[in-house]
Amino acid sequence: MKACDNNLKVILKLTDTMIELAIKGDADREDTGCGILYGMLLDSAYKLKKHAEKEKQAHIKKGWWKKD
């Protein structure tokens, strides 16, 4: 696997972790400041994930991406 593809896989795993933490953190929060923080984390994770998925598809079309 190319290093660039591996890096995309790591980003996708990281964004999944970010989403899980944002959801858990929001459920556990005790004030609005944390709610804002977890909302920002969730929003950022979704934006990063969307862009990483787009790049993954571009790599698949180029024939670079190897099946997992």
N, C-alpha and C positions, 0 to 999 in steps of 0.2 A: 504494500500500500504506500502511496506517495505520502510524504510528510504533510503536505497541505491537506490531503484528505483526512489523515489522522488528526490533524489539528481541528478540522471541522467536526469530527466525531467527538472530540473532547469538549468543544463548545456546546454541542447538542446535549451531552451529558450534564454539563455545567448548568445549562439553562433549565433542564429538568429539575435539578437540585434547587436552583433558585426559585422555581415555581412552587415546589414542595415546601420550602422554607417560608415563602411569602404566605402561603395558605395557612400553614401551621402557626406562624407568627401572628397573623391577623386573628386567628381563633383564640390565641393565648394572650393577646394584648390587653393592657389595662388602661390605656389612655389614647387620645387621638393622635398624639405625636408619633407613636409607634404605628398607628393605623396608616398615617401618611407615608411613613418609611416603608412599610410592607406593600403598600399600593405602588410606590415608586419601583420597588424591587420586582413586583409582578409585571408591571408595565414594561420595564427594561428587559426582563427575561423573555416576554413574548415578542418584543421587537427584535432582540438578538436571535431568537429561535427562528423567526420568520426569515430573516436575512440569511442565516446559516442554512436553512432548508433550501432556499433559492440557490445558494452557491453549490450545495450538494447536487441539486438537479442539473446545474450547469456542468459540473464535473462528470456526472453520469452521461450527459449528452456528448461530452468530449471523449468518453471512453476511459476516463482515468479511474473512476470509482470502482473498486473491487467489492463484490458482494461480501457481506459480513459472515 
